[in-house]
Amino acid sequence: MSDAPVGDSEPTDDLVLPDDDAPLGDPPVESRLPDEPIEIIVAADEADARIDWYLAHKFPTYSRTHLRKAINAAAVRIDGQRIKAAHRVRPGETISVVLPELPHTGPQPEDIPLTILFEDDDLAVIDKPPGMVVHPAKGHWSGTLAAALQFHFDQLSSVGGATRPGIVHRLDRDTSGVIIVAKNDQAHFALTQQFADRTTEKIYEALVVGVPQLDRDLIDQPIGPHPQHRERMAIRRHDPHSRSAQSFYQVLERFDGFAHVEVTPKTGRTHQIRVHLASIGCPVLCDRLYGGRARLTRAELHLATTDDTPLLERQALHARRLSIHHPRSGARMTFEAALPADYVQTLTALRDLRPGRT
């Protein structure tokens, strides 16, 4: 998914829930934190989550970085004992939390052009360009979608906290396409519930390295954190802490060594589409994390061509379509974003230089 935001030099999911394109919907508990420790008892259906992810869900305005610092400083204890961020919570454990006060300032408004696909009193639909970070994070304090939203709209929901005004779900920095923005808290909660209930429908397009063996298929493989690389996710078939994930793909066009595919994710895990496509031997083109290639030139597509001008310098993944129920009227609405220029020029070059074999 989304989707959320994560990768090489892009921000990790520290400022969001751990699912790609996951809703940011719980009311911010932090605004009413007492001075003394908060105590939480782990429910049976919450077991096995990492403590930092568990607390990120309970306190959505706090980043996992903030929470890990609190854990390392012994401000988080379980049954009176110090723990590590990798601790997996167990039913009945009592978590004691003392959290620092967060800054109350959000992103400063920036006059960044936005392509607005739809707007009314409750929501706005944006065509996010590639290379734009959704909300502020380490190394990306300006130039974000959140800063642009602050400039363009008089009112945005506050549910996501000061750093995420209006942000309901997310897309990775280099993923382009449709993203929904809530203008008030009522709309935000209604949209969040739709993502949680999986009544939204998301359709992505991707250019991949390699050609899938099947014209269409459902990839049903669980996803969890990579055991060695913090910034990556991985297929974790035998890990009891991984989460189920399903992505349906179909091939739109085949080339020599490449393919153009459409993907409909059934779930919303971090990096789900990228991990799933890589798992079938067809990583997203120019995906630094999962494909091992950061750029593509015409010369790399055809030996007789000496043009080494980059065709593409980011992952070729585009959120083309998103369907939701309007948070107020309930009407089913579908929004589409056209393929961006770098994607189109790469697709054209593949058709010219790498036509599919018969």
N, C-alpha and C positions, 0 to 999 in steps of 0.2 A: 501499500500500500503502500491512502496513502496512502506511502505512501508514503510524516512524520515524520521526525525529521531526522541523515546519518551516513557516514562514510569516511573516506580518506581524509580530506581536509574540511569536509562539511561537519556541522555540529552533530554530536551523538544525540540519542534520544533522552538525554538528561533532563530536558525541560518539558517532556511530554510523557504520557503513559507509554508503556513498552510496546504497544501494538502499532504497526504501521497503519496510517489512516484511521487510528483509533479515536473515538470521541473523547473530548476533554470536558466531561460533564458534571462531576460531583461538585456540590457547593463548596467554595473554598473555606475549609475549617480554620485556616490560619488567621482569618480576620477576627476570630474570637478566642484565640489561644490564651489560657490563663498563665500566670507567672509560674505556678508550680507544675510539676510533671503531669502529662496526660497519660492515663492508663487505658490500654486497649487489650481486650481479651480475644485471642485468635479463634474464629469460628471454624467448625469442621470443614466447611466448603472453601475455606481460605488457605488450607494447609499446603505446604510444599513450595510456596512462593519465596523467593529471596527477600530478605528483610528490607533491602533498599527499594525493590520494586513494590513490595507490600505497602511501605510507607508512602511511596510516590502516589499510589492509588488513594490512600487515606488523606494525603495532604497534597492535592494536585498542583498547588501554586509553587511548591518547593521542588527544586531540581534534584535529581538523584545525586548530583555532585554535592549539594548542600547536605543532603541526608547522609551521604557517606562520611562527610566531615563530622557530622554530629555523632555518627556511630563510632568513628575513630577517636573522638574526644570523650567517649563514654557517656554522652548525653542520651544515648539510647541503651536501655538495659532490658533483658528478658529474665523475668523471675529474679530480679536483683543482680544478675550477672552481666558482665561485659560480653559483647558478642562482636563478630566480624560481619562485614557487609554481605558476605556470601552465605551467611546463616540462613537455613530454610525454616520458616516458621512452622510450628506444630499446633494442633488443636489444643486449646486450653491454656496456652502460654500467655502470660501477662506481660505486655510490652509497656515499658515506661519511657516516655518521650519528653525531652525538653528541647524545644526548637528556638533558634534565634529569630529575632525580628527581621523580616525581609524589607528591603527598600520598597517604598510605595510608589515610586515613579516608574511609569511605563516607557515604551519607546517614544522618542521625540518624533512629531509629525515630519515627514519628508515628502517633498513634491516629486514623487516617483510616478511616472505614467502607469496607469492600470487599464487593462482591457476588461471592461465590465460587460458580462454577457446578459445579466439580468439584475434588476434591483426593484425592491418595493419597501414597505415600511418595516418588514420583518427580516429580510435577508438580502444578501447580494451574492452574486455568482461571478467569480473572477477566473480569467484565463491566465494562470500563473506562468510567467516565462521561465525557461531553464536558467539555472544559475542564481535564482532568488531564494534565499533562506526564508522560511515562513515566519519565524519569530526570533528574537534576540537570543544569542548563545555565545559562548566563549569564542572570540575571534570574529564574531559577526554581530556587532552591536548596531550597525547602521546598514541601510540598504535593504531592510527586510520588508516582507509583505505587511507585517504588523505596523511598521512605521508609515508605509504608504496608506494603509487603511485609516490610520489616525488623521492623516491629512485630508483624505477624500470624503470621509463620512463624519457627520456630526455626532452620531450615536452608535455605539457598538456594545455588545454584551460584555459583562464583567465576570462571567462564570470562570473563565480560564485564568483569571488573575491579571495583575497589572501588566505583565510582559506579553500577554496573549489576548489583547482586546479583539473580540469577535471571532477568534479562531476556534472552530468546532472540531476540525480534523486536520490532517497535514499531508503534505507531499514532500519527498526528499528534495534537497536543494536542486539537483540536476534533473528532476522529473518535472515535466511541463504539464499544463492542462487544467482541468476543471477543479476548483476548490470552492466550498461553500463558506460563507461568512454570516454570522448571526448578528443582527442589529439590536436585539434586546434579550434579556435573560430567559424570558418565556420561550422565545423561538429557539434559543440555544439548547435548553433542556429537551424540547420536543425533537430537535434534530439529533441530539446526542442519543436519545432513546431509539431512534430509527437505526443508527449505526449499531447500537448494542443489540437490537432485535434482528439485525441483518435484513431489514426491509428495504434498504437502499440497494441500488444496482450500479456497479462500477465496471466500466469497460476500458481497458487500456490497449494501446498498440505498442509494439516493440520491434526493433530490428535486432536479430540475433546472429551470433557467429555459429555456423553449423546449420544443418537442416534437420528438423524433427523427422523421425521415421514415420510417424502417423500424421494424417491430415488433421486430426483433432483427438484430444484425449483429456482426461481429468488427472491432474497430478495431485495425489493424496499422500502427502509426506509431512510428518510432524517437524516443527521448527523450534529451535532453542538457541541460546547463546553459544557461540563457538567456544570450544574448550580452551583454546590458546589465544585467540585474537579478540580483544574486547570489543572492537568496532564492528565485528562481523557476526552474522547469524549462520546457522548451519542446519542441515538435516540431522536430527537426533532421534533415530528410530528406537533405540533402546534406552533412552534417557527418560526416567519417569517424570522429570520436571519439564520436558518439552511440551509444546501445545499443538494440537491438531491443526492442520492447514490444508486447504483445498483450492486449487486454481484450475479452471478449465481453459484450454487454449485451442485455437484452430489456426491453421496456416492460411494466410491470405495470399502469399506469393512466395515462390521458391526461386533462389538464385544459385549460382555456382559458389558453394561454401557459405551462403548466408540465407536468411529467410525473413519474411515480414509476417508477424503473427499478431493475432488479437487474443487478449487474455481477460477472462472474467474471474476475478478472485471471489471465492465463496466466503472466505474469512479475511481478517485484516491483521496479519502478523507483521512484525518489523521486517522489511526487506523481502516480503513474501514472494512477489513475482520474480525478483532478481535471484533469490535462492532456488526457487522451484525450476526456473528455466535453466539455471546452471546445473541443476541436479540431473537433467536429461541430456547434458552435453551441449546445450545451446545457450550459453550466457548472453546477456544483453550486450550488444555492441558498445564498446568503449566504457564498459563498467569497470572502473578501477579496482573495486573490491573483489568482484567475483569473476571477471573476465580476463584480467591481466593485460588489458590494452587501454590506454588513456586517450588515444586519438586515432583518426583514420584519414589517410590522404588518397588522392586519386592514383598516385604512383603505387601505393600498396595494393590497389585493386587490379592494376594492369601494368605489366612490366614495360610495355612499350611507351608508357606515359611517364614523363619526368616531372610532372606537376606535383610538388610536395606540399602544396597549400592544404591545410587541414579542411576536410569536409565536416568532420565532427570531432568535438573535444569534450563530450559529456555523454553519459549513458543515454542510449536511444530508447527512452521510455516516456510515453505520453498518456496522460489520463484524458481519454477522448470524450467519454460520456459518463454522466452521473444522473441517476433518477432518484427522486425523493418524493415524499408527500409534503405538500406545503404545510408548515407548522401551524398555520391558523385555519386555512380553509380545508385542509386535508386532500386537496386536489393533487393528483399525480403529475409531476413535472419532470421533464427531461432536458438536460443542458448538454451542449456539445461544444468542444473547442477544436478548431482546425489544427492540423499538424503544423508545427513551427518550421521556420525557413531552413534551419540546419538539418532537420529531419527529412524534409522534402528534397533538399539537394543531395543528401546521402542516398535516399531511395531512388532518385533519378540516376545517380551515378551507378548504382547497383544494376539497374535495368540496362544501362548502356554498356557497362564494362563487364558485368558478371551475369549475363542472362542465364536463366535456368536451363539445365540440360534436359533434353527430351529422353 
